[in-house]
Amino acid sequence: MKIENFYRYLTAAQLSKIGAYGVRMLEKQDSMLEKQDESAKEIVSEIRLLRNDLKSCFDERINRLELEMVQIKAKVCI
């Protein structure tokens, strides 16, 4: 086998390995991106739940304060 032919064979084999490795890297990258998307959706969902809980707590406190204000005004006769 001539040196040029061996060089071409070796280069082709290396390029084949590089291509296969690149495909595996892209598959892993796709998998990681899917996991990130799932995590982002879970985080957004959790934040929405927390916001709703906080809103309901504030609504209850505001209602209680308004009731107390009405009672105070009634006692002061305003």
C-alpha positions as MATLAB code, in Angstrom:
seq = 'MKIENFYRYLTAAQLSKIGAYGVRMLEKQDSMLEKQDESAKEIVSEIRLLRNDLKSCFDERINRLELEMVQIKAKVCI';
ca = [
       0.000    0.000    0.000;
       1.368    3.373   -0.941;
       1.819    6.008    1.725;
      -0.731    8.300    0.041;
      -3.357    5.559    0.052;
      -2.653    4.773    3.712;
      -2.868    8.486    4.536;
      -6.266    8.741    2.809;
      -7.502    5.594    4.555;
      -6.358    6.870    7.962;
      -7.892   10.310    7.341;
     -11.208    8.774    6.300;
     -11.236    6.549    9.393;
     -10.519    9.513   11.657;
     -13.212   11.622   10.001;
     -15.674    8.777   10.448;
     -14.875    8.569   14.170;
     -15.165   12.350   14.513;
     -18.546   12.297   12.784;
     -19.865    9.503   15.008;
     -18.641   11.288   18.133;
     -20.235   14.532   16.923;
     -23.587   12.802   16.470;
     -23.410   11.409   20.022;
     -22.582   14.869   21.360;
     -25.574   16.372   19.552;
     -27.864   13.673   20.963;
     -26.611   14.394   24.479;
     -27.061   18.119   23.895;
     -30.660   17.544   22.737;
     -31.314   15.465   25.845;
     -29.933   18.186   28.105;
     -32.014   20.847   26.364;
     -35.156   18.761   26.889;
     -34.321   18.414   30.581;
     -33.764   22.175   30.830;
     -37.132   22.828   29.189;
     -38.854   20.477   31.643;
     -37.114   22.148   34.579;
     -38.108   25.601   33.352;
     -41.747   24.513   33.053;
     -41.686   23.077   36.584;
     -40.129   26.260   37.966;
     -42.714   28.463   36.255;
     -45.508   26.253   37.584;
     -44.114   26.424   41.121;
     -43.752   30.208   40.929;
     -47.363   30.551   39.791;
     -48.542   28.422   42.707;
     -46.522   30.493   45.149;
     -47.875   33.721   43.681;
     -51.450   32.462   44.025;
     -50.794   31.447   47.641;
     -49.274   34.827   48.413;
     -52.143   36.641   46.703;
     -54.736   34.745   48.711;
     -52.867   35.506   51.957;
     -52.752   39.208   51.124;
     -56.412   39.215   50.106;
     -57.367   37.696   53.471;
     -55.280   40.237   55.379;
     -56.694   43.148   53.404;
     -60.253   41.936   53.981;
     -59.579   41.598   57.706;
     -58.043   45.101   57.858;
     -61.003   46.559   55.977;
     -63.397   44.888   58.408;
     -61.434   46.242   61.366;
     -61.508   49.725   59.819;
     -65.291   49.506   59.442;
     -65.601   48.426   63.081;
     -63.322   51.262   64.270;
     -65.259   53.799   62.222;
     -68.516   52.501   63.683;
     -67.187   52.912   67.222;
     -65.884   56.417   66.505;
     -69.117   57.264   64.685;
     -67.579   58.353   61.399;
];
